[in-house]
Amino acid sequence: MKLKNKRINYNGKHYNSLSQLARDYNISIPTIQTRWQKGIRNPEELIAIPNLNKKIIWEGKEYQSKKDLFRHLATPDCSASLVEQNSL
């Protein structure tokens, strides 16, 4: 997908491309490109930081992130990073 010819006005500044917007707000170009392809046109949503720490409920207990769950599942013989590798 070409990122040119996507004109956006945000915070009083005119952006001639999605790439320019991505660079100014330190968001990866593929992230903005994917959001644009999904039909997102609101600049606030285009540059929003993704919520990477989603709560997870496992066997009735709530964990703040996957990392917390992996720590819980780890044993002396199996580290949290190994649990994570095996879950992917």
N, C-alpha and C positions, 0 to 999 in steps of 0.2 A: 504494500500500500504506500502510495506517495504521501509524504507528510507536508508537501508544499500546497499552497493555495487553500489553506485552512486558516482563515482570518478570525482572530479572537481578540476581543477587547476585555481587559481585566485590570482592575485597580488603576484605571486611567492610562494604561499603556496598551498600545496596539501591537499585537503579535502577528507576523505574517505567516507563521508556520507553527505546527505543533512542536517541532523540534526546538524552536526558540523558546516556547513556553516551558518545555521540559528542562532545558538548560537553566533558565532563570530560577526555577523552583526546585532544582536538583531532584527531579523525578526521572526515572529511566524512560527513554523514548519508547521502548516496547510496551511499557505500562500505559502510557498515554495513548499509544496507537491502538492497543486492545480496547481501552475504554471508548475511544472514538468509534471503533468498529461496532461496539455494542450499542451505539446510539447516544452516548453521553455527550452532551454539548455544553453543559454548565461548567464554566471554568473552575468553580470551587470543587466540583466532583472530579474533574479531570486531574487536578493536582493534589487531591486528598491522599494522605498517607494511609496505606492499607493497614487494617487491624490484624496484625499477625498473632497477637496473643488472644486466642479465642478460648473461652472456658469449655472444658470437656467434662462430661459426666461418665464415669466408668464404675460399673457395679455399685451404683447408688451414691458414689462420692464425687464431689465436684473438685476439679483441678483447674488451676488458672491458665495452664498452657500444656501443650504436648510434652514439653521438657519436664514439667512437674510430674506428669503421669509416668514418663519414662523413669524418672528418679524413684517413684514409688514401686514400679515393677522390677527395678534392678535388684539383684541379689549379690552376695559376696563373690559368686562365680561369674556373674554376668553384669557388666557395667551398664549405666544408663545409655551411653552412646551405642553399645552393642544392641540393646533393646530397640533403640531408635533405628538402627541399620536394618534389623530384622523385621521391623514393622513396615518398611517401605516396600 
